Amino acid sequence: MNNISKYKLRNIGEGGMEVESRNKIEKKHKKPKNIWEDFFKDKTHGGHRYSTEEFLSMEAREKLFHLNGGKTLLDFGCGSAELLTYYAPEYEQLVGVDFSPSMLEEASKRLKEKKCNNIDLILANHETLWKNLDSKFDRITAAGVIQYLTFQEIDDFIAKSSGHLSTEGKIVFFDILDPRLYPLWKLGVFAPNAGILKALYRVGCDFHTSISAALRNRPRNIYGFTHNPYKIQKIANKHDFEMRYVQSMYYEYKYHAIMFRA
Ligand SMILES: C[S@@+](CC[C@H](N)C(=O)[O-])C[C@H]1O[C@@H](n2cnc3c(N)ncnc32)[C@H](O)[C@@H]1O
């Protein structure tokens, strides 16, 4: 895995990212490629239901259960490493990838704070990532990221992952938006104060947000696209993976897709 360390974002002084790396990043990523890259370019947190360490550690434990071992792990869309730092003690070597410089800057600080010396960070997107890797992983995972990819991009991602996965390796996508449950969640069906009037109010707010976001050519929120699990399963099967899907433990409207070679 030494080959990867050349892409590592080194920490300096008060937890800042090395200036040279930052300049390099900005040069490479001068203009945002898509609306999501633009949306995340200055974000610093992954939008978990609660941002307490207690909650993040519980979420990570659920994810580690499904990851179920392996020695090396690639976390695509690692954000500010809120989960990745909890994976670190369970793996020999980890790589976090994200296209947001601000997220990676936060991740870099967090790695330092938590003394995680076995994680390398790479600034890349779903297309540019692969040319930066020349080793295989036991686990390729992504938590709360697949909703920013189209079905075609997911298809390409699984195909490329397959080439970077060890023989017994697994691809695990966490917290994909379920199109059957997400609309119910948006209506507040799972909220403690659910009711018809509240649901109507939410529909009104959602409509207003959608229109104003469309006018500004911005995503209406952090949530992204929904993906039917059976469609993801079809893509997985096409690339000779079997797929199991399970309900997310902490998000009623999301599911996890666990893929392994048939
Ligand atoms: C909702 S956050 C989740 C972050 C992290 N996985 C976690 O659970 O804390 C989504 C992250 O995916 C990154 N992301 C989204 N689409 C991406 C892409 N195509 N390539 C690289 N990173 C991407 C965003 O920059 C953001 O940091």
The ligand as an SDF file (V2000), in Angstrom:
LIG
                    3D

 27 29  0  0  0  0  0  0  0  0999 V2000
  -23.4460   12.8650    2.6490 C   0  0  0  0  0  0  0  0  0  0  0  0
  -21.6870   12.9820    2.6070 S   0  0  0  0  0  0  0  0  0  0  0  0
  -21.2050   11.4680    3.4460 C   0  0  0  0  0  0  0  0  0  0  0  0
  -19.7680   11.5120    3.9220 C   0  0  0  0  0  0  0  0  0  0  0  0
  -19.2710   10.2500    4.6180 C   0  0  0  0  0  0  0  0  0  0  0  0
  -19.3690    9.0760    3.7870 N   0  0  0  0  0  0  0  0  0  0  0  0
  -20.0010   10.0340    5.9080 C   0  0  0  0  0  0  0  0  0  0  0  0
  -20.8360    9.1120    5.9770 O   0  0  0  0  0  0  0  0  0  0  0  0
  -19.7640   10.8120    6.8330 O   0  0  0  0  0  0  0  0  0  0  0  0
  -21.3400   12.5900    0.9150 C   0  0  0  0  0  0  0  0  0  0  0  0
  -19.8800   12.7650    0.5320 C   0  0  0  0  0  0  0  0  0  0  0  0
  -19.6660   12.1950   -0.7430 O   0  0  0  0  0  0  0  0  0  0  0  0
  -18.8460   13.0630   -1.4980 C   0  0  0  0  0  0  0  0  0  0  0  0
  -19.1620   12.7740   -2.9180 N   0  0  0  0  0  0  0  0  0  0  0  0
  -20.3760   12.8340   -3.5200 C   0  0  0  0  0  0  0  0  0  0  0  0
  -20.2910   12.4700   -4.8040 N   0  0  0  0  0  0  0  0  0  0  0  0
  -18.9820   12.1920   -5.0330 C   0  0  0  0  0  0  0  0  0  0  0  0
  -18.2460   11.7930   -6.1870 C   0  0  0  0  0  0  0  0  0  0  0  0
  -18.8510   11.6080   -7.3660 N   0  0  0  0  0  0  0  0  0  0  0  0
  -16.9070   11.6130   -6.0750 N   0  0  0  0  0  0  0  0  0  0  0  0
  -16.2850   11.8140   -4.8780 C   0  0  0  0  0  0  0  0  0  0  0  0
  -16.9180   12.2000   -3.7500 N   0  0  0  0  0  0  0  0  0  0  0  0
  -18.2520   12.3920   -3.8220 C   0  0  0  0  0  0  0  0  0  0  0  0
  -19.2180   14.4590   -1.0260 C   0  0  0  0  0  0  0  0  0  0  0  0
  -18.1990   15.3920   -1.2600 O   0  0  0  0  0  0  0  0  0  0  0  0
  -19.4560   14.2140    0.4600 C   0  0  0  0  0  0  0  0  0  0  0  0
  -18.2830   14.3810    1.1970 O   0  0  0  0  0  0  0  0  0  0  0  0
  1  2  1  0
  2  3  1  0
  2 10  1  0
  3  4  1  0
  4  5  1  0
  5  6  1  0
  5  7  1  0
  7  8  2  0
  7  9  1  0
 10 11  1  0
 11 12  1  0
 11 26  1  0
 12 13  1  0
 13 14  1  0
 13 24  1  0
 14 15  1  0
 14 23  1  0
 15 16  2  0
 16 17  1  0
 17 18  1  0
 17 23  2  0
 18 19  1  0
 18 20  2  0
 20 21  1  0
 21 22  2  0
 22 23  1  0
 24 25  1  0
 24 26  1  0
 26 27  1  0
M  CHG  2   2   1   9  -1
M  END
$$$$
